């Protein structure tokens, strides 16, 4: 039985069967779910009442990217957004993250993955409540958590979505040691197909991108990684 204190989710997809599949499975987990079959229909709703948006990217009429832009920049809502996409290219993901997306679900998706990603996003702090800390500055680092951008001494550092979330975890918790599993759960939203070794690969790439600041990401043998400012 659903109650009004459970998260309310809006699913927007021009494929009605996709909307119903998502609605059925999320309601089975106790969530409240509304649907819309176009971006234009979604914009007629009272959007500020929702706790999470799930937007398909490729829709007839207004796209999911455009809808997210309307939500973020015109309506000034910081409600989490998950994109549904039939594409899985890094450029598409970077476009979405630049619009404030919190995650991606690639079609076709499994019910287990869908539920895990929704729960992971909803566990994060409410963006409306932490808006005052949207820009985080530590030493030479500045992390724009609203636009999901990293700057070092004023210069933009191009990050993939996973690299961004790793940096956000570190910069929000300097000095704290995280295991590979903890980093995976945060940056990959509990994707069960990702291996621990993936964290090591991304950390190596991050260190290169950070240049002289790469040494701030410290390995703790047998434990994991932490972020230290000298």
Secondary structure as GFF3:
##gff-version 3
##sequence-region A 1 230
A	DSSP	beta_strand	8	12	.	.	.	ID=ss1
A	DSSP	alpha_helix	16	28	.	.	.	ID=ss2
A	DSSP	beta_strand	32	36	.	.	.	ID=ss3
A	DSSP	alpha_helix	39	42	.	.	.	ID=ss4
A	DSSP	three_ten_helix	47	49	.	.	.	ID=ss5
A	DSSP	beta_strand	52	56	.	.	.	ID=ss6
A	DSSP	alpha_helix	64	69	.	.	.	ID=ss7
A	DSSP	pi_helix	70	74	.	.	.	ID=ss8
A	DSSP	beta_strand	80	85	.	.	.	ID=ss9
A	DSSP	alpha_helix	90	98	.	.	.	ID=ss10
A	DSSP	beta_strand	103	106	.	.	.	ID=ss11
A	DSSP	alpha_helix	111	123	.	.	.	ID=ss12
A	DSSP	three_ten_helix	131	133	.	.	.	ID=ss13
A	DSSP	beta_strand	135	138	.	.	.	ID=ss14
A	DSSP	beta_strand	141	144	.	.	.	ID=ss15
A	DSSP	beta_strand	149	152	.	.	.	ID=ss16
A	DSSP	beta_strand	155	157	.	.	.	ID=ss17
A	DSSP	alpha_helix	161	172	.	.	.	ID=ss18
A	DSSP	alpha_helix	180	187	.	.	.	ID=ss19
A	DSSP	alpha_helix	196	210	.	.	.	ID=ss20
A	DSSP	three_ten_helix	211	216	.	.	.	ID=ss21
A	DSSP	beta_strand	217	220	.	.	.	ID=ss22
A	DSSP	beta_strand	224	227	.	.	.	ID=ss23
###
